Amino acid sequence: MEVNATYSIEKIKQLGFFEEPANRENTKVFMKGDKVYFFETIDAGHLRLYTIINKKSFFL
């Protein structure tokens, strides 16, 4: 996955990502392996990937 690229929610889930609860309204958080992916909502079915961090950093 590339930062600043747009993805459909269906595609993200098909790739094996699991959604985690997010505190911000227009943000979605997905996890896969040891990485956490942060997306912003573009419209009802599409998200833009804006950052990827290590899972350990997310839970600190």
C-alpha positions in Angstrom: 0.0 0.0 0.0 1.2 3.5 -0.8 0.8 6.6 1.3 -1.5 9.2 -0.2 -3.2 6.6 -2.4 -7.0 6.1 -2.3 -8.5 2.7 -1.5 -12.0 1.3 -1.3 -13.0 -0.1 2.1 -13.9 -3.4 0.4 -10.4 -3.6 -1.1 -8.7 -2.9 2.3 -10.7 -5.7 4.0 -10.1 -8.1 1.1 -6.3 -7.6 1.6 -6.7 -8.9 5.2 -6.7 -5.7 7.2 -8.7 -5.6 10.5 -10.4 -2.4 11.6 -9.6 -0.9 15.0 -11.8 1.7 16.8 -10.6 5.3 16.2 -11.3 8.4 18.3 -11.4 10.8 15.4 -14.6 11.1 13.3 -13.0 11.1 9.8 -10.2 8.6 10.6 -10.2 4.9 10.2 -7.5 2.7 11.7 -6.6 -0.8 10.2 -4.1 -3.3 11.4 -2.2 -6.0 9.5 0.8 -7.9 10.8 3.0 -5.6 12.8 1.8 -2.4 11.1 -1.0 0.1 11.9 -2.5 2.0 8.9 -4.3 5.3 9.3 -6.8 6.4 6.7 -8.9 9.5 6.3 -12.4 9.3 4.8 -12.7 10.7 1.3 -16.3 9.7 0.7 -18.7 6.9 1.9 -16.7 4.1 0.3 -13.2 5.4 -0.1 -10.3 6.2 2.2 -6.9 7.8 1.7 -3.9 6.2 3.4 -1.9 8.9 5.2 0.5 7.1 7.6 1.8 3.7 8.6 3.4 3.0 12.0 4.7 0.0 13.9 2.1 -1.7 16.1 4.3 -1.2 19.2 4.2 2.6 18.7 0.4 2.5 18.4 -0.1 0.9 21.8 2.4 3.1 23.7 
